[in-house]
Amino acid sequence: MTRVHVVYAHPSPTSFTREVLDAFLSGLTAYTISDLYASGFSPVMSPAEYAGGPAPADVRAEQELLDAADVWAFVYPVWWMDCPAILKGWFDRVLTVGWAYKPMRLNVASRAVILCTAGYSVPALKASGHHQAMRAVMVDDRIGARAESTDFVVLGDPAQRETHLSTAAALGRSLPLGRNRRQ
Ligand SMILES: Cc1cc2nc3c(=O)[nH]c(=O)nc-3n(C[C@H](O)[C@H](O)[C@H](O)COP(=O)(O)O)c2cc1C
């Protein structure tokens, strides 16, 4: 069975992004989730962490969830052409030296999924160059070679609500069919 770990970042239980999350989860058979706002995850790196001390318990817990999963999924709204700060801080703290890089860890996940909502439409985001910029940061840098393949799905323009919810559900359903190197 494909195990999916979902990292979710939106503060409101009534948001469109929450509906997208629920649609995505409806297609999954097995998953774990880190709901960063609900759990009160701290995005602030401490001086001790920066100095390379042992990873704190909350960081280790996130790393263990990622290690146990075949697929990593990130669900969030685009804010200022990036993820919310709580998720940026998650990357700062969880992708530590020794666990994520130095040495670079390759293929920790068989697949990663970036699923984000945006106020602008995808054609508008591509015309401005912001779509490519977000892909470069999130897919090429933050996920990089740590996943064998990465899907980058932007659900732009909330007026296309029904289409977006169908896309999210179909993406969830597609994951068990993906390659699973642990089977
Ligand atoms: C602080 C903030 C910054 C935002 N920045 C962007 C942005 O840079 N580009 C964009 O397309 N939409 C932006 N939006 C719109 C959100 O992406 C959009 O409201 C969200 O994806 C869907 O609404 P939800 O909050 O109900 O989930 C921003 C919204 C907020 C609250």
The ligand as a Tripos MOL2 file, in Angstrom:
@<TRIPOS>MOLECULE
LIG
   31    33     1     0     0
SMALL
NO_CHARGES

@<TRIPOS>ATOM
      1 C1         -1.5390   36.8640    2.5000 C.3       1 LIG1
      2 C2         -2.0580   36.4520    1.1620 C.ar      1 LIG1
      3 C3         -1.2120   36.5320    0.0660 C.ar      1 LIG1
      4 C4         -1.6390   36.0980   -1.1990 C.ar      1 LIG1
      5 N1         -0.7660   36.1610   -2.2410 N.ar      1 LIG1
      6 C5         -1.1320   35.6530   -3.4570 C.ar      1 LIG1
      7 C6         -0.2100   35.6220   -4.5320 C.ar      1 LIG1
      8 O1          0.9240   36.0580   -4.4180 O.2       1 LIG1
      9 N2         -0.6140   35.1000   -5.7190 N.ar      1 LIG1
     10 C7         -1.8670   34.5760   -5.8930 C.ar      1 LIG1
     11 O2         -2.1660   34.0690   -6.9830 O.2       1 LIG1
     12 N3         -2.7750   34.6010   -4.8710 N.ar      1 LIG1
     13 C8         -2.4440   35.1120   -3.6660 C.ar      1 LIG1
     14 N4         -3.3430   35.1300   -2.6230 N.ar      1 LIG1
     15 C9         -4.6710   34.5160   -2.8370 C.3       1 LIG1
     16 C10        -4.6860   33.0990   -2.2860 C.3       1 LIG1
     17 O3         -3.7940   32.2730   -2.9600 O.3       1 LIG1
     18 C11        -6.1250   32.5220   -2.4020 C.3       1 LIG1
     19 O4         -6.9660   33.3290   -1.6270 O.3       1 LIG1
     20 C12        -6.1870   31.1030   -1.9150 C.3       1 LIG1
     21 O5         -5.4060   30.2950   -2.7400 O.3       1 LIG1
     22 C13        -7.5950   30.5080   -1.9230 C.3       1 LIG1
     23 O6         -8.3360   30.9700   -0.8340 O.3       1 LIG1
     24 P1         -8.5060   30.2600    0.6130 P.3       1 LIG1
     25 O7         -7.7250   31.1480    1.5380 O.co2     1 LIG1
     26 O8         -9.9920   30.2810    0.8660 O.co2     1 LIG1
     27 O9         -7.9570   28.8700    0.5960 O.co2     1 LIG1
     28 C14        -2.9520   35.5890   -1.3660 C.ar      1 LIG1
     29 C15        -3.8170   35.5370   -0.2510 C.ar      1 LIG1
     30 C16        -3.3740   35.9590    0.9940 C.ar      1 LIG1
     31 C17        -4.3140   35.8660    2.1800 C.3       1 LIG1
@<TRIPOS>BOND
     1     1     2 1
     2     2     3 ar
     3     2    30 ar
     4     3     4 ar
     5     4     5 ar
     6     4    28 ar
     7     5     6 ar
     8     6     7 ar
     9     6    13 1
    10     7     8 2
    11     7     9 ar
    12     9    10 ar
    13    10    11 2
    14    10    12 ar
    15    12    13 ar
    16    13    14 ar
    17    14    15 1
    18    14    28 ar
    19    15    16 1
    20    16    17 1
    21    16    18 1
    22    18    19 1
    23    18    20 1
    24    20    21 1
    25    20    22 1
    26    22    23 1
    27    23    24 1
    28    24    25 2
    29    24    26 1
    30    24    27 1
    31    28    29 ar
    32    29    30 ar
    33    30    31 1
@<TRIPOS>SUBSTRUCTURE
     1 LIG1         1 GROUP 0 **** ****
